[in-house]
């Protein structure tokens, strides 16, 4: 009996060591944007630094966090694309602003990700335009995103729609704020298309929600 208990104790210690030192899906690694050369102040484009940081975070096997430090950053249109190798958090403690006079589909777009958390920060579209026109970008876009959430996010001054979700499933939008000046043309708050199981809670929307073929 004595030897059996010692053997069981040895196996238990060995198991703990294996769990402690073997990388797994529960590992979380932080990828700080400043380590990729992003310049603070809002005058130098940080798009390439953001894409590089996202690529490394998305390819990390396990949980990852892309950290945007507290500051103002200028960013041109980027697509942050999955699928990723584990759950990923985009933690924004700063302000990401687009250049004035920007044209295109969207400023920041997340695509094909399962298990995304968009947490905090300000997204500034540097609008509004003087008049509605084709080719003005959506501020934030989720495309084919599943089992994810956006929380504590502030969207301001979009030149077009502030937040557009398409082909998404199981999304929680919690404590977001959307606003633009009263005379902003065609700056909807949220547009939703071809999506299901979405919840919007504890949020302040200054403009309407448009839903297209919402299931």
N, C-alpha and C positions, 0 to 999 in steps of 0.2 A: 504493500500500500504506500509505504514511504517513497519507494523509488518511482512508483506510478505518479504520485503527486509532483515529484521533482521533474519528471518528464513533461507533465502537463504544464507546469510553470515555465519550463524552457520553451515549449511550443508557443505559449502565450506571449512571452517576451519577444520571440522571433517574429511573431505575427505583428506585434506593435511596431517593431523596427521596420518591417516591410511596408506597413501602412505609412509610417512617418517619412520614409526616404524614397518611396516610389512616386514619381510624378503621376498625378491623376487629374480627373476632371474638376476636382474641388480646388485645385491650385488657382490662385488669382494673382496675376501680374499686372503692375501699373506701368503704362507707357505715357510718359509726360511729354507734352507737346514741346516744351522748352528744350528738351534734349534733342529735338530734331531741327533746331535752328530757327524756330518761329520767333519773329521779331515783334515785340510789343509796341503799342502806340497807335496802331491803326493806320499806318502810312505805307507799310511794306506788305505785299501779298504773301500770305503764308500757305497758299493752297498746296504746294508741293510738300511742305513739311507735314501738313495735315494728312495728305494721302499716304505718305511714307509711314507715319505713326499708326494710321488706321490699318495699313497692310500688315504691319508687325503684330498689332493687337489682334486682328482678325485671324491671323494664322497661328496664334498661340494655342497650344493644345491644353485647354482648360479655361477657367474663367479669366477674363481680362478686363482692364479698365483703361480707356484713353482719357487722360486728365488734361483739361484745358485750364491753365492757371488763371488767376484773377488779373485781368488786363483787357485792353481792347485790341482786337486783331482785325486786319483787313483780309477778306477772303474772296476770291473769285469762284465761279461755279465749280462744285466738286460733287462727285458721286462716290459715296462710301458704300462699297459693294460687298456682299457675301456670296455664298454662304461662309460663315465663320466656323472655326473648329471647336467652339464652345460658346457659352453665354458671354455677351460683351456689353459693357457699360460705357456710354459716352458721357463723361461727367464734365460739365461746362461750368466753371466758376467765373467766367469772363463774359465778354461781349464779342460776338462774331458779326461783323458788318460787311455788307456787300458794297462795291463801288457805286457811286452815283451814275445814273445813265446806263445801267447794266441792261443787256438784252439776253434772252435765252429762255430755256425751259424752267429752270429752277436754280436757286442759289445753293442750297444744301439738300442732297437727296440720299436717302438710305434705301438700298435695294437688296432683296433676296436674303433676309436675315431672320433666323429663328432665335428668340431669346435676347432681344435688344432692350436695353434700358437707356433712354435718353433723359438725363437728369440735370436740371438746372440751367442757369445762364440766360443770356439775352441774345436773340437773333434779330438783327436790324437790317431791313431791306433798303435803307437809305432813300425811301420814297417819301411821299407819294409822287407819282408822275403828274404832270400838269393836266394830262388828259389820258383816258383809256386808249390803248393802242395794242395791236397784235405784237407778240414777241416779248411781252414783259414777263419777267420770271416770277414764279411762285417762290415764296421765301423758304418753306420747309416742305419736303415731300417724303412720304413713306410709300414705297412700291413693293408689293409682295413681301410684307413683313408679317411675321406670325409670333404669337405668344410673347408679346412685348408690351412696353409701356413708355409713355412720355409724361414726365412729371416735373413740376416746379419750373416750367419753361415760360419765358416771356418773349412773345413775337410782336415786333413793332414795325411800322412804316414799310410794309410790303408794297411793292409796285403792282402786285396782282394779288392772287389768293395768298393768305398767310400760311395755311396748312392744308395740304392735299394728301388724302390717303386713297390708294388704289390697290385692289387685289389683296387686301389685308384681312387677317383673321385673328381673333382673340387679342384685341388691343385695349388697353386701359389708358385713357387720357385724364390725368389727375393734376389739379391745381396749376393749370396753365392760364396765362393771360394774353389776350390778343387785342391790339388796339392800333388805330391809325387816325389821323385827323378826320373830322366830319365830312370834309369835302373831297375825300379820296375817291377816285372813280374805280369801280369794279374791284374793290379790295375785300373780297369775301373773307370771313373768318376761317371756316373749315369747309372743305369739299370732300365728300366721301363717295367713292364709286366701286362697284363690284366687290364689296367687302361685307363681312359678317362678324357678329359677336364683338361689337365695339361698345365701350362704356366711357362716357364723358362725365366726370364728377368734379365738384368743387372748383369750377373754372369760371373765368370772367371773359366773355366774348362780346366785343363791341360791335361785331358784324354777324351776319346770318350764317347758318349752316345750310349748304346745299347737298342733297343726297341724290345720287344717280344709281338706280338699280341696286339699292341697298337691301340686303337679305336679312 
